Amino acid sequence: MVTPVTRTYKARRGDYWPGELFRFISSLGAAFWTTPVVRCQLRSSNTNGPVAHEFTLTTATTTEGSNGVLAVNGLALTAAQTAGLNPGIYVGDLEVTSSQMPRATLVSFTLNVTADVTR
């Protein structure tokens, strides 16, 4: 069982939110990450609610020493994307499936979107 990393973020509606770059390391080497499928969704505070945003993520698998590293980029929102979110708390998770790993949630997060004053 994988214990996901937990994050809490804040964003202002209508502003760029830089998010975070993640690097996952496997002691089994780069082959562990062969053909990774990475998905991430953002939903209102109700985890069964409609998808507020589906992230488009890019991945890169590298070998650093004897470890395989999966770099995941794209957990960010443009100003236009945050402008489309209502103020409130959203939940999200980042799931990875690879040739050596069944689907696992590696990151679990909340995003608190605050209202913009100047529109």
Jmol script that loads the backbone (N, CA, C; Angstrom):
load data "model"
ATOM      1  N   MET A   1       0.838  -1.186   0.000  1.00  0.00           N
ATOM      2  CA  MET A   1       0.000   0.000   0.000  1.00  0.00           C
ATOM      3  C   MET A   1       0.879   1.245   0.000  1.00  0.00           C
ATOM      4  N   VAL A   2       0.480   2.213  -0.791  1.00  0.00           N
ATOM      5  CA  VAL A   2       1.213   3.473  -0.895  1.00  0.00           C
ATOM      6  C   VAL A   2       0.510   4.514  -0.021  1.00  0.00           C
ATOM      7  N   THR A   3       1.275   5.226   0.785  1.00  0.00           N
ATOM      8  CA  THR A   3       0.723   6.329   1.564  1.00  0.00           C
ATOM      9  C   THR A   3       0.916   7.599   0.759  1.00  0.00           C
ATOM     10  N   PRO A   4      -0.180   8.251   0.335  1.00  0.00           N
ATOM     11  CA  PRO A   4      -0.021   9.434  -0.507  1.00  0.00           C
ATOM     12  C   PRO A   4       0.555  10.620   0.255  1.00  0.00           C
ATOM     13  N   VAL A   5       1.285  11.443  -0.471  1.00  0.00           N
ATOM     14  CA  VAL A   5       1.742  12.727   0.038  1.00  0.00           C
ATOM     15  C   VAL A   5       0.511  13.617   0.135  1.00  0.00           C
ATOM     16  N   THR A   6       0.389  14.381   1.206  1.00  0.00           N
ATOM     17  CA  THR A   6      -0.760  15.264   1.389  1.00  0.00           C
ATOM     18  C   THR A   6      -0.302  16.713   1.309  1.00  0.00           C
ATOM     19  N   ARG A   7      -1.028  17.513   0.537  1.00  0.00           N
ATOM     20  CA  ARG A   7      -0.699  18.930   0.370  1.00  0.00           C
ATOM     21  C   ARG A   7      -1.949  19.778   0.576  1.00  0.00           C
ATOM     22  N   THR A   8      -1.738  21.006   1.018  1.00  0.00           N
ATOM     23  CA  THR A   8      -2.790  22.013   1.111  1.00  0.00           C
ATOM     24  C   THR A   8      -2.300  23.242   0.357  1.00  0.00           C
ATOM     25  N   TYR A   9      -3.087  23.715  -0.607  1.00  0.00           N
ATOM     26  CA  TYR A   9      -2.695  24.850  -1.435  1.00  0.00           C
ATOM     27  C   TYR A   9      -3.734  25.960  -1.328  1.00  0.00           C
ATOM     28  N   LYS A  10      -3.300  27.169  -1.685  1.00  0.00           N
ATOM     29  CA  LYS A  10      -4.205  28.316  -1.782  1.00  0.00           C
ATOM     30  C   LYS A  10      -4.023  28.960  -3.143  1.00  0.00           C
ATOM     31  N   ALA A  11      -5.126  29.408  -3.719  1.00  0.00           N
ATOM     32  CA  ALA A  11      -5.085  30.108  -5.000  1.00  0.00           C
ATOM     33  C   ALA A  11      -6.121  31.226  -4.964  1.00  0.00           C
ATOM     34  N   ARG A  12      -5.867  32.276  -5.703  1.00  0.00           N
ATOM     35  CA  ARG A  12      -6.833  33.363  -5.825  1.00  0.00           C
ATOM     36  C   ARG A  12      -7.493  33.250  -7.190  1.00  0.00           C
ATOM     37  N   ARG A  13      -8.819  33.318  -7.216  1.00  0.00           N
ATOM     38  CA  ARG A  13      -9.557  33.197  -8.465  1.00  0.00           C
ATOM     39  C   ARG A  13      -9.078  34.256  -9.459  1.00  0.00           C
ATOM     40  N   GLY A  14      -8.797  33.840 -10.679  1.00  0.00           N
ATOM     41  CA  GLY A  14      -8.347  34.751 -11.728  1.00  0.00           C
ATOM     42  C   GLY A  14      -6.844  34.952 -11.778  1.00  0.00           C
ATOM     43  N   ASP A  15      -6.100  34.337 -10.849  1.00  0.00           N
ATOM     44  CA  ASP A  15      -4.642  34.439 -10.834  1.00  0.00           C
ATOM     45  C   ASP A  15      -4.028  33.106 -11.237  1.00  0.00           C
ATOM     46  N   TYR A  16      -2.829  33.161 -11.795  1.00  0.00           N
ATOM     47  CA  TYR A  16      -2.075  31.958 -12.105  1.00  0.00           C
ATOM     48  C   TYR A  16      -1.720  31.246 -10.802  1.00  0.00           C
ATOM     49  N   TRP A  17      -1.908  29.941 -10.771  1.00  0.00           N
ATOM     50  CA  TRP A  17      -1.522  29.125  -9.624  1.00  0.00           C
ATOM     51  C   TRP A  17      -0.419  28.178 -10.071  1.00  0.00           C
ATOM     52  N   PRO A  18       0.803  28.312  -9.520  1.00  0.00           N
ATOM     53  CA  PRO A  18       1.938  27.542 -10.027  1.00  0.00           C
ATOM     54  C   PRO A  18       1.927  26.069  -9.674  1.00  0.00           C
ATOM     55  N   GLY A  19       1.133  25.644  -8.712  1.00  0.00           N
ATOM     56  CA  GLY A  19       1.071  24.234  -8.361  1.00  0.00           C
ATOM     57  C   GLY A  19       2.398  23.697  -7.872  1.00  0.00           C
ATOM     58  N   GLU A  20       2.727  22.489  -8.309  1.00  0.00           N
ATOM     59  CA  GLU A  20       3.943  21.838  -7.821  1.00  0.00           C
ATOM     60  C   GLU A  20       4.402  20.777  -8.813  1.00  0.00           C
ATOM     61  N   LEU A  21       5.703  20.604  -8.910  1.00  0.00           N
ATOM     62  CA  LEU A  21       6.315  19.541  -9.695  1.00  0.00           C
ATOM     63  C   LEU A  21       6.609  18.394  -8.735  1.00  0.00           C
ATOM     64  N   PHE A  22       6.258  17.175  -9.111  1.00  0.00           N
ATOM     65  CA  PHE A  22       6.517  16.022  -8.259  1.00  0.00           C
ATOM     66  C   PHE A  22       7.521  15.097  -8.918  1.00  0.00           C
ATOM     67  N   ARG A  23       8.366  14.482  -8.086  1.00  0.00           N
ATOM     68  CA  ARG A  23       9.327  13.490  -8.532  1.00  0.00           C
ATOM     69  C   ARG A  23       9.171  12.269  -7.641  1.00  0.00           C
ATOM     70  N   PHE A  24       8.815  11.152  -8.248  1.00  0.00           N
ATOM     71  CA  PHE A  24       8.635   9.910  -7.516  1.00  0.00           C
ATOM     72  C   PHE A  24       9.812   9.000  -7.823  1.00  0.00           C
ATOM     73  N   ILE A  25      10.395   8.415  -6.790  1.00  0.00           N
ATOM     74  CA  ILE A  25      11.596   7.604  -6.941  1.00  0.00           C
ATOM     75  C   ILE A  25      11.279   6.154  -6.596  1.00  0.00           C
ATOM     76  N   SER A  26      11.738   5.253  -7.449  1.00  0.00           N
ATOM     77  CA  SER A  26      11.590   3.820  -7.207  1.00  0.00           C
ATOM     78  C   SER A  26      12.969   3.187  -7.100  1.00  0.00           C
ATOM     79  N   SER A  27      13.199   2.448  -6.029  1.00  0.00           N
ATOM     80  CA  SER A  27      14.479   1.752  -5.879  1.00  0.00           C
ATOM     81  C   SER A  27      14.598   0.583  -6.859  1.00  0.00           C
ATOM     82  N   LEU A  28      13.503   0.260  -7.564  1.00  0.00           N
ATOM     83  CA  LEU A  28      13.511  -0.823  -8.538  1.00  0.00           C
ATOM     84  C   LEU A  28      14.010  -0.372  -9.909  1.00  0.00           C
ATOM     85  N   GLY A  29      14.347   0.903 -10.040  1.00  0.00           N
ATOM     86  CA  GLY A  29      14.895   1.410 -11.294  1.00  0.00           C
ATOM     87  C   GLY A  29      13.840   2.002 -12.206  1.00  0.00           C
ATOM     88  N   ALA A  30      14.309   2.555 -13.317  1.00  0.00           N
ATOM     89  CA  ALA A  30      13.434   3.260 -14.256  1.00  0.00           C
ATOM     90  C   ALA A  30      12.388   2.340 -14.877  1.00  0.00           C
ATOM     91  N   ALA A  31      12.691   1.034 -14.977  1.00  0.00           N
ATOM     92  CA  ALA A  31      11.736   0.098 -15.576  1.00  0.00           C
ATOM     93  C   ALA A  31      10.440   0.029 -14.782  1.00  0.00           C
ATOM     94  N   PHE A  32      10.489   0.377 -13.501  1.00  0.00           N
ATOM     95  CA  PHE A  32       9.289   0.380 -12.666  1.00  0.00           C
ATOM     96  C   PHE A  32       8.229   1.310 -13.241  1.00  0.00           C
ATOM     97  N   TRP A  33       8.670   2.398 -13.867  1.00  0.00           N
ATOM     98  CA  TRP A  33       7.760   3.423 -14.377  1.00  0.00           C
ATOM     99  C   TRP A  33       7.430   3.249 -15.852  1.00  0.00           C
ATOM    100  N   THR A  34       7.697   2.084 -16.446  1.00  0.00           N
ATOM    101  CA  THR A  34       7.418   1.878 -17.862  1.00  0.00           C
ATOM    102  C   THR A  34       5.938   2.102 -18.151  1.00  0.00           C
ATOM    103  N   THR A  35       5.675   2.862 -19.196  1.00  0.00           N
ATOM    104  CA  THR A  35       4.318   3.220 -19.647  1.00  0.00           C
ATOM    105  C   THR A  35       3.437   3.756 -18.515  1.00  0.00           C
ATOM    106  N   PRO A  36       3.881   4.829 -17.835  1.00  0.00           N
ATOM    107  CA  PRO A  36       3.058   5.362 -16.757  1.00  0.00           C
ATOM    108  C   PRO A  36       1.816   6.082 -17.285  1.00  0.00           C
ATOM    109  N   VAL A  37       0.732   5.923 -16.588  1.00  0.00           N
ATOM    110  CA  VAL A  37      -0.490   6.673 -16.854  1.00  0.00           C
ATOM    111  C   VAL A  37      -0.750   7.486 -15.592  1.00  0.00           C
ATOM    112  N   VAL A  38      -0.765   8.805 -15.748  1.00  0.00           N
ATOM    113  CA  VAL A  38      -0.921   9.696 -14.601  1.00  0.00           C
ATOM    114  C   VAL A  38      -2.173  10.533 -14.812  1.00  0.00           C
ATOM    115  N   ARG A  39      -3.041  10.551 -13.814  1.00  0.00           N
ATOM    116  CA  ARG A  39      -4.283  11.327 -13.890  1.00  0.00           C
ATOM    117  C   ARG A  39      -4.429  12.158 -12.626  1.00  0.00           C
ATOM    118  N   CYS A  40      -5.046  13.313 -12.792  1.00  0.00           N
ATOM    119  CA  CYS A  40      -5.301  14.195 -11.657  1.00  0.00           C
ATOM    120  C   CYS A  40      -6.563  14.991 -11.931  1.00  0.00           C
ATOM    121  N   GLN A  41      -7.470  14.973 -10.971  1.00  0.00           N
ATOM    122  CA  GLN A  41      -8.716  15.724 -11.085  1.00  0.00           C
ATOM    123  C   GLN A  41      -8.899  16.620  -9.871  1.00  0.00           C
ATOM    124  N   LEU A  42      -9.678  17.668 -10.094  1.00  0.00           N
ATOM    125  CA  LEU A  42     -10.040  18.607  -9.037  1.00  0.00           C
ATOM    126  C   LEU A  42     -11.559  18.621  -8.953  1.00  0.00           C
ATOM    127  N   ARG A  43     -12.077  18.424  -7.746  1.00  0.00           N
ATOM    128  CA  ARG A  43     -13.529  18.426  -7.535  1.00  0.00           C
ATOM    129  C   ARG A  43     -13.867  19.369  -6.391  1.00  0.00           C
ATOM    130  N   SER A  44     -15.144  19.788  -6.354  1.00  0.00           N
ATOM    131  CA  SER A  44     -15.563  20.584  -5.210  1.00  0.00           C
ATOM    132  C   SER A  44     -15.351  19.748  -3.961  1.00  0.00           C
ATOM    133  N   SER A  45     -15.513  20.321  -2.787  1.00  0.00           N
ATOM    134  CA  SER A  45     -15.171  19.630  -1.540  1.00  0.00           C
ATOM    135  C   SER A  45     -15.865  18.277  -1.400  1.00  0.00           C
ATOM    136  N   ASN A  46     -16.878  18.022  -2.196  1.00  0.00           N
ATOM    137  CA  ASN A  46     -17.529  16.717  -2.210  1.00  0.00           C
ATOM    138  C   ASN A  46     -16.785  15.828  -3.205  1.00  0.00           C
ATOM    139  N   THR A  47     -16.113  14.788  -2.716  1.00  0.00           N
ATOM    140  CA  THR A  47     -15.302  13.955  -3.603  1.00  0.00           C
ATOM    141  C   THR A  47     -16.129  13.224  -4.655  1.00  0.00           C
ATOM    142  N   ASN A  48     -17.438  13.169  -4.466  1.00  0.00           N
ATOM    143  CA  ASN A  48     -18.305  12.547  -5.463  1.00  0.00           C
ATOM    144  C   ASN A  48     -18.924  13.576  -6.405  1.00  0.00           C
ATOM    145  N   GLY A  49     -18.583  14.838  -6.216  1.00  0.00           N
ATOM    146  CA  GLY A  49     -19.143  15.903  -7.037  1.00  0.00           C
ATOM    147  C   GLY A  49     -18.580  15.888  -8.441  1.00  0.00           C
ATOM    148  N   PRO A  50     -19.079  16.793  -9.270  1.00  0.00           N
ATOM    149  CA  PRO A  50     -18.590  16.851 -10.651  1.00  0.00           C
ATOM    150  C   PRO A  50     -17.124  17.308 -10.705  1.00  0.00           C
ATOM    151  N   VAL A  51     -16.455  16.912 -11.771  1.00  0.00           N
ATOM    152  CA  VAL A  51     -15.056  17.314 -11.963  1.00  0.00           C
ATOM    153  C   VAL A  51     -15.021  18.802 -12.296  1.00  0.00           C
ATOM    154  N   ALA A  52     -14.302  19.579 -11.492  1.00  0.00           N
ATOM    155  CA  ALA A  52     -14.154  21.012 -11.738  1.00  0.00           C
ATOM    156  C   ALA A  52     -13.019  21.274 -12.722  1.00  0.00           C
ATOM    157  N   HIS A  53     -12.011  20.400 -12.717  1.00  0.00           N
ATOM    158  CA  HIS A  53     -10.876  20.559 -13.627  1.00  0.00           C
ATOM    159  C   HIS A  53     -10.138  19.228 -13.730  1.00  0.00           C
ATOM    160  N   GLU A  54      -9.766  18.849 -14.941  1.00  0.00           N
ATOM    161  CA  GLU A  54      -8.920  17.669 -15.160  1.00  0.00           C
ATOM    162  C   GLU A  54      -7.575  18.182 -15.645  1.00  0.00           C
ATOM    163  N   PHE A  55      -6.532  17.891 -14.902  1.00  0.00           N
ATOM    164  CA  PHE A  55      -5.202  18.383 -15.235  1.00  0.00           C
ATOM    165  C   PHE A  55      -4.613  17.597 -16.398  1.00  0.00           C
ATOM    166  N   THR A  56      -3.902  18.287 -17.276  1.00  0.00           N
ATOM    167  CA  THR A  56      -3.134  17.655 -18.337  1.00  0.00           C
ATOM    168  C   THR A  56      -1.700  17.599 -17.843  1.00  0.00           C
ATOM    169  N   LEU A  57      -1.244  16.401 -17.554  1.00  0.00           N
ATOM    170  CA  LEU A  57       0.067  16.222 -16.942  1.00  0.00           C
ATOM    171  C   LEU A  57       1.062  15.671 -17.944  1.00  0.00           C
ATOM    172  N   THR A  58       2.310  16.092 -17.812  1.00  0.00           N
ATOM    173  CA  THR A  58       3.385  15.531 -18.624  1.00  0.00           C
ATOM    174  C   THR A  58       4.307  14.755 -17.691  1.00  0.00           C
ATOM    175  N   THR A  59       4.845  13.659 -18.193  1.00  0.00           N
ATOM    176  CA  THR A  59       5.734  12.835 -17.375  1.00  0.00           C
ATOM    177  C   THR A  59       7.044  12.609 -18.093  1.00  0.00           C
ATOM    178  N   ALA A  60       8.063  12.338 -17.316  1.00  0.00           N
ATOM    179  CA  ALA A  60       9.371  11.967 -17.847  1.00  0.00           C
ATOM    180  C   ALA A  60       9.973  10.946 -16.896  1.00  0.00           C
ATOM    181  N   THR A  61      10.481   9.863 -17.437  1.00  0.00           N
ATOM    182  CA  THR A  61      11.129   8.843 -16.621  1.00  0.00           C
ATOM    183  C   THR A  61      12.624   8.924 -16.859  1.00  0.00           C
ATOM    184  N   THR A  62      13.382   9.017 -15.778  1.00  0.00           N
ATOM    185  CA  THR A  62      14.832   9.116 -15.889  1.00  0.00           C
ATOM    186  C   THR A  62      15.483   8.120 -14.941  1.00  0.00           C
ATOM    187  N   THR A  63      16.738   7.874 -15.163  1.00  0.00           N
ATOM    188  CA  THR A  63      17.525   7.053 -14.244  1.00  0.00           C
ATOM    189  C   THR A  63      18.522   7.973 -13.570  1.00  0.00           C
ATOM    190  N   GLU A  64      18.449   8.028 -12.281  1.00  0.00           N
ATOM    191  CA  GLU A  64      19.413   8.806 -11.495  1.00  0.00           C
ATOM    192  C   GLU A  64      20.062   7.836 -10.526  1.00  0.00           C
ATOM    193  N   GLY A  65      21.333   7.530 -10.765  1.00  0.00           N
ATOM    194  CA  GLY A  65      21.994   6.493  -9.980  1.00  0.00           C
ATOM    195  C   GLY A  65      21.321   5.174 -10.295  1.00  0.00           C
ATOM    196  N   SER A  66      20.945   4.428  -9.291  1.00  0.00           N
ATOM    197  CA  SER A  66      20.268   3.151  -9.517  1.00  0.00           C
ATOM    198  C   SER A  66      18.758   3.268  -9.383  1.00  0.00           C
ATOM    199  N   ASN A  67      18.274   4.478  -9.133  1.00  0.00           N
ATOM    200  CA  ASN A  67      16.840   4.683  -8.934  1.00  0.00           C
ATOM    201  C   ASN A  67      16.161   5.166 -10.202  1.00  0.00           C
ATOM    202  N   GLY A  68      14.917   4.774 -10.372  1.00  0.00           N
ATOM    203  CA  GLY A  68      14.109   5.298 -11.457  1.00  0.00           C
ATOM    204  C   GLY A  68      13.302   6.465 -10.925  1.00  0.00           C
ATOM    205  N   VAL A  69      13.301   7.559 -11.649  1.00  0.00           N
ATOM    206  CA  VAL A  69      12.589   8.754 -11.222  1.00  0.00           C
ATOM    207  C   VAL A  69      11.499   9.078 -12.236  1.00  0.00           C
ATOM    208  N   LEU A  70      10.286   9.247 -11.738  1.00  0.00           N
ATOM    209  CA  LEU A  70       9.166   9.688 -12.565  1.00  0.00           C
ATOM    210  C   LEU A  70       8.877  11.129 -12.191  1.00  0.00           C
ATOM    211  N   ALA A  71       9.109  12.039 -13.124  1.00  0.00           N
ATOM    212  CA  ALA A  71       8.824  13.458 -12.896  1.00  0.00           C
ATOM    213  C   ALA A  71       7.457  13.772 -13.490  1.00  0.00           C
ATOM    214  N   VAL A  72       6.610  14.403 -12.695  1.00  0.00           N
ATOM    215  CA  VAL A  72       5.258  14.758 -13.124  1.00  0.00           C
ATOM    216  C   VAL A  72       5.122  16.263 -13.058  1.00  0.00           C
ATOM    217  N   ASN A  73       4.816  16.868 -14.209  1.00  0.00           N
ATOM    218  CA  ASN A  73       4.669  18.311 -14.295  1.00  0.00           C
ATOM    219  C   ASN A  73       3.269  18.621 -14.816  1.00  0.00           C
ATOM    220  N   GLY A  74       2.749  19.757 -14.449  1.00  0.00           N
ATOM    221  CA  GLY A  74       1.458  20.179 -14.964  1.00  0.00           C
ATOM    222  C   GLY A  74       0.394  20.362 -13.904  1.00  0.00           C
ATOM    223  N   LEU A  75       0.741  20.126 -12.638  1.00  0.00           N
ATOM    224  CA  LEU A  75      -0.215  20.372 -11.566  1.00  0.00           C
ATOM    225  C   LEU A  75      -0.187  21.876 -11.285  1.00  0.00           C
ATOM    226  N   ALA A  76      -0.839  22.620 -12.177  1.00  0.00           N
ATOM    227  CA  ALA A  76      -0.880  24.079 -12.109  1.00  0.00           C
ATOM    228  C   ALA A  76      -2.140  24.538 -12.827  1.00  0.00           C
ATOM    229  N   LEU A  77      -2.541  25.768 -12.576  1.00  0.00           N
ATOM    230  CA  LEU A  77      -3.725  26.335 -13.221  1.00  0.00           C
ATOM    231  C   LEU A  77      -3.392  27.692 -13.808  1.00  0.00           C
ATOM    232  N   THR A  78      -3.849  27.938 -15.026  1.00  0.00           N
ATOM    233  CA  THR A  78      -3.673  29.252 -15.634  1.00  0.00           C
ATOM    234  C   THR A  78      -4.647  30.235 -14.984  1.00  0.00           C
ATOM    235  N   ALA A  79      -4.461  31.511 -15.247  1.00  0.00           N
ATOM    236  CA  ALA A  79      -5.376  32.527 -14.718  1.00  0.00           C
ATOM    237  C   ALA A  79      -6.795  32.291 -15.232  1.00  0.00           C
ATOM    238  N   ALA A  80      -6.913  31.908 -16.497  1.00  0.00           N
ATOM    239  CA  ALA A  80      -8.241  31.635 -17.065  1.00  0.00           C
ATOM    240  C   ALA A  80      -8.898  30.442 -16.377  1.00  0.00           C
ATOM    241  N   GLN A  81      -8.110  29.439 -16.021  1.00  0.00           N
ATOM    242  CA  GLN A  81      -8.670  28.269 -15.354  1.00  0.00           C
ATOM    243  C   GLN A  81      -9.127  28.584 -13.932  1.00  0.00           C
ATOM    244  N   THR A  82      -8.346  29.357 -13.188  1.00  0.00           N
ATOM    245  CA  THR A  82      -8.785  29.704 -11.829  1.00  0.00           C
ATOM    246  C   THR A  82      -9.979  30.646 -11.876  1.00  0.00           C
ATOM    247  N   ALA A  83     -10.078  31.463 -12.944  1.00  0.00           N
ATOM    248  CA  ALA A  83     -11.228  32.361 -13.074  1.00  0.00           C
ATOM    249  C   ALA A  83     -12.525  31.575 -13.232  1.00  0.00           C
ATOM    250  N   GLY A  84     -12.432  30.347 -13.721  1.00  0.00           N
ATOM    251  CA  GLY A  84     -13.607  29.507 -13.900  1.00  0.00           C
ATOM    252  C   GLY A  84     -14.020  28.742 -12.658  1.00  0.00           C
ATOM    253  N   LEU A  85     -13.248  28.870 -11.578  1.00  0.00           N
ATOM    254  CA  LEU A  85     -13.572  28.174 -10.335  1.00  0.00           C
ATOM    255  C   LEU A  85     -14.299  29.109  -9.376  1.00  0.00           C
ATOM    256  N   ASN A  86     -15.332  28.619  -8.749  1.00  0.00           N
ATOM    257  CA  ASN A  86     -16.000  29.398  -7.707  1.00  0.00           C
ATOM    258  C   ASN A  86     -15.154  29.357  -6.444  1.00  0.00           C
ATOM    259  N   PRO A  87     -15.167  30.439  -5.657  1.00  0.00           N
ATOM    260  CA  PRO A  87     -14.437  30.399  -4.391  1.00  0.00           C
ATOM    261  C   PRO A  87     -14.930  29.228  -3.541  1.00  0.00           C
ATOM    262  N   GLY A  88     -14.020  28.587  -2.875  1.00  0.00           N
ATOM    263  CA  GLY A  88     -14.352  27.456  -2.022  1.00  0.00           C
ATOM    264  C   GLY A  88     -13.195  26.485  -1.940  1.00  0.00           C
ATOM    265  N   ILE A  89     -13.450  25.370  -1.311  1.00  0.00           N
ATOM    266  CA  ILE A  89     -12.420  24.352  -1.127  1.00  0.00           C
ATOM    267  C   ILE A  89     -12.657  23.213  -2.112  1.00  0.00           C
ATOM    268  N   TYR A  90     -11.592  22.855  -2.808  1.00  0.00           N
ATOM    269  CA  TYR A  90     -11.618  21.771  -3.780  1.00  0.00           C
ATOM    270  C   TYR A  90     -10.679  20.670  -3.299  1.00  0.00           C
ATOM    271  N   VAL A  91     -10.968  19.444  -3.704  1.00  0.00           N
ATOM    272  CA  VAL A  91     -10.108  18.308  -3.382  1.00  0.00           C
ATOM    273  C   VAL A  91      -9.598  17.704  -4.677  1.00  0.00           C
ATOM    274  N   GLY A  92      -8.419  17.121  -4.591  1.00  0.00           N
ATOM    275  CA  GLY A  92      -7.851  16.485  -5.760  1.00  0.00           C
ATOM    276  C   GLY A  92      -6.912  15.371  -5.356  1.00  0.00           C
ATOM    277  N   ASP A  93      -6.599  14.532  -6.322  1.00  0.00           N
ATOM    278  CA  ASP A  93      -5.584  13.518  -6.101  1.00  0.00           C
ATOM    279  C   ASP A  93      -4.877  13.220  -7.412  1.00  0.00           C
ATOM    280  N   LEU A  94      -3.687  12.701  -7.273  1.00  0.00           N
ATOM    281  CA  LEU A  94      -2.866  12.347  -8.418  1.00  0.00           C
ATOM    282  C   LEU A  94      -2.642  10.844  -8.349  1.00  0.00           C
ATOM    283  N   GLU A  95      -3.113  10.147  -9.377  1.00  0.00           N
ATOM    284  CA  GLU A  95      -2.997   8.695  -9.423  1.00  0.00           C
ATOM    285  C   GLU A  95      -2.033   8.283 -10.525  1.00  0.00           C
ATOM    286  N   VAL A  96      -1.257   7.233 -10.246  1.00  0.00           N
ATOM    287  CA  VAL A  96      -0.303   6.717 -11.215  1.00  0.00           C
ATOM    288  C   VAL A  96      -0.504   5.209 -11.358  1.00  0.00           C
ATOM    289  N   THR A  97      -0.464   4.761 -12.599  1.00  0.00           N
ATOM    290  CA  THR A  97      -0.435   3.339 -12.913  1.00  0.00           C
ATOM    291  C   THR A  97       0.764   3.132 -13.827  1.00  0.00           C
ATOM    292  N   SER A  98       1.545   2.108 -13.556  1.00  0.00           N
ATOM    293  CA  SER A  98       2.678   1.798 -14.430  1.00  0.00           C
ATOM    294  C   SER A  98       2.733   0.294 -14.645  1.00  0.00           C
ATOM    295  N   SER A  99       3.711  -0.133 -15.417  1.00  0.00           N
ATOM    296  CA  SER A  99       3.821  -1.559 -15.724  1.00  0.00           C
ATOM    297  C   SER A  99       4.055  -2.397 -14.476  1.00  0.00           C
ATOM    298  N   GLN A 100       4.649  -1.827 -13.457  1.00  0.00           N
ATOM    299  CA  GLN A 100       4.978  -2.572 -12.242  1.00  0.00           C
ATOM    300  C   GLN A 100       4.100  -2.201 -11.044  1.00  0.00           C
ATOM    301  N   MET A 101       3.171  -1.279 -11.229  1.00  0.00           N
ATOM    302  CA  MET A 101       2.378  -0.820 -10.096  1.00  0.00           C
ATOM    303  C   MET A 101       0.918  -0.682 -10.507  1.00  0.00           C
ATOM    304  N   PRO A 102       0.014  -1.311  -9.762  1.00  0.00           N
ATOM    305  CA  PRO A 102      -1.396  -1.066 -10.032  1.00  0.00           C
ATOM    306  C   PRO A 102      -1.724   0.377  -9.671  1.00  0.00           C
ATOM    307  N   ARG A 103      -2.889   0.829 -10.056  1.00  0.00           N
ATOM    308  CA  ARG A 103      -3.264   2.214  -9.790  1.00  0.00           C
ATOM    309  C   ARG A 103      -3.079   2.546  -8.309  1.00  0.00           C
ATOM    310  N   ALA A 104      -2.390   3.646  -8.052  1.00  0.00           N
ATOM    311  CA  ALA A 104      -2.138   4.087  -6.686  1.00  0.00           C
ATOM    312  C   ALA A 104      -2.239   5.600  -6.613  1.00  0.00           C
ATOM    313  N   THR A 105      -2.846   6.085  -5.557  1.00  0.00           N
ATOM    314  CA  THR A 105      -2.896   7.532  -5.306  1.00  0.00           C
ATOM    315  C   THR A 105      -1.589   7.919  -4.646  1.00  0.00           C
ATOM    316  N   LEU A 106      -0.821   8.795  -5.314  1.00  0.00           N
ATOM    317  CA  LEU A 106       0.476   9.212  -4.785  1.00  0.00           C
ATOM    318  C   LEU A 106       0.427  10.582  -4.126  1.00  0.00           C
ATOM    319  N   VAL A 107      -0.558  11.407  -4.518  1.00  0.00           N
ATOM    320  CA  VAL A 107      -0.705  12.737  -3.933  1.00  0.00           C
ATOM    321  C   VAL A 107      -2.185  12.988  -3.681  1.00  0.00           C
ATOM    322  N   SER A 108      -2.494  13.506  -2.516  1.00  0.00           N
ATOM    323  CA  SER A 108      -3.847  13.917  -2.172  1.00  0.00           C
ATOM    324  C   SER A 108      -3.749  15.370  -1.717  1.00  0.00           C
ATOM    325  N   PHE A 109      -4.652  16.229  -2.220  1.00  0.00           N
ATOM    326  CA  PHE A 109      -4.506  17.648  -1.878  1.00  0.00           C
ATOM    327  C   PHE A 109      -5.841  18.365  -1.787  1.00  0.00           C
ATOM    328  N   THR A 110      -5.803  19.502  -1.108  1.00  0.00           N
ATOM    329  CA  THR A 110      -6.928  20.436  -1.098  1.00  0.00           C
ATOM    330  C   THR A 110      -6.442  21.755  -1.673  1.00  0.00           C
ATOM    331  N   LEU A 111      -7.335  22.442  -2.362  1.00  0.00           N
ATOM    332  CA  LEU A 111      -7.036  23.747  -2.942  1.00  0.00           C
ATOM    333  C   LEU A 111      -8.120  24.707  -2.489  1.00  0.00           C
ATOM    334  N   ASN A 112      -7.727  25.718  -1.728  1.00  0.00           N
ATOM    335  CA  ASN A 112      -8.654  26.727  -1.253  1.00  0.00           C
ATOM    336  C   ASN A 112      -8.599  27.903  -2.220  1.00  0.00           C
ATOM    337  N   VAL A 113      -9.673  28.100  -2.966  1.00  0.00           N
ATOM    338  CA  VAL A 113      -9.751  29.189  -3.940  1.00  0.00           C
ATOM    339  C   VAL A 113     -10.477  30.352  -3.286  1.00  0.00           C
ATOM    340  N   THR A 114      -9.800  31.492  -3.172  1.00  0.00           N
ATOM    341  CA  THR A 114     -10.396  32.678  -2.577  1.00  0.00           C
ATOM    342  C   THR A 114     -10.874  33.626  -3.668  1.00  0.00           C
ATOM    343  N   ALA A 115     -11.864  34.426  -3.325  1.00  0.00           N
ATOM    344  CA  ALA A 115     -12.438  35.361  -4.286  1.00  0.00           C
ATOM    345  C   ALA A 115     -11.448  36.473  -4.601  1.00  0.00           C
ATOM    346  N   ASP A 116     -11.478  36.923  -5.845  1.00  0.00           N
ATOM    347  CA  ASP A 116     -10.677  38.074  -6.236  1.00  0.00           C
ATOM    348  C   ASP A 116     -11.499  39.331  -5.938  1.00  0.00           C
ATOM    349  N   VAL A 117     -10.836  40.396  -5.559  1.00  0.00           N
ATOM    350  CA  VAL A 117     -11.524  41.639  -5.238  1.00  0.00           C
ATOM    351  C   VAL A 117     -11.675  42.481  -6.493  1.00  0.00           C
ATOM    352  N   THR A 118     -10.596  42.629  -7.229  1.00  0.00           N
ATOM    353  CA  THR A 118     -10.606  43.422  -8.441  1.00  0.00           C
ATOM    354  C   THR A 118     -10.958  42.527  -9.616  1.00  0.00           C
ATOM    355  N   ARG A 119     -12.033  42.855 -10.292  1.00  0.00           N
ATOM    356  CA  ARG A 119     -12.430  42.027 -11.434  1.00  0.00           C
ATOM    357  C   ARG A 119     -12.356  42.870 -12.672  1.00  0.00           C
TER     358      ARG A 119
END
end "model"
wireframe off; spacefill off
backbone 0.3
color backbone group
